[in-house]
Amino acid sequence: MIKDNQQRIVFPERKLLLRRSYQYDSTAIVGKTSEEQTLIQELYEDAATQIVNQLRSFKPTTTPSTITP
């Protein structure tokens, strides 16, 4: 969420939900760990992209804002 100098919320908290699926075949274990790590890395990258895009869409009011976790 983003608050203004008077601690009023000017950009509400948002949640991201990202999902990926893949077939796990116990007879073809070779490469599955690598595939899983690739999917996890792609999820992190997709989440970061969505966060940046949401922040880009934010139009501040007349006073500077403070970002709060």
Summary of the structure (lengths in Angstrom):
residues: 69
radius of gyration: 18.6
end to end distance: 6.9
largest distance: 60.7
contacts: 113
relative contact order: 0.26
helix: 38%
strand: 13%
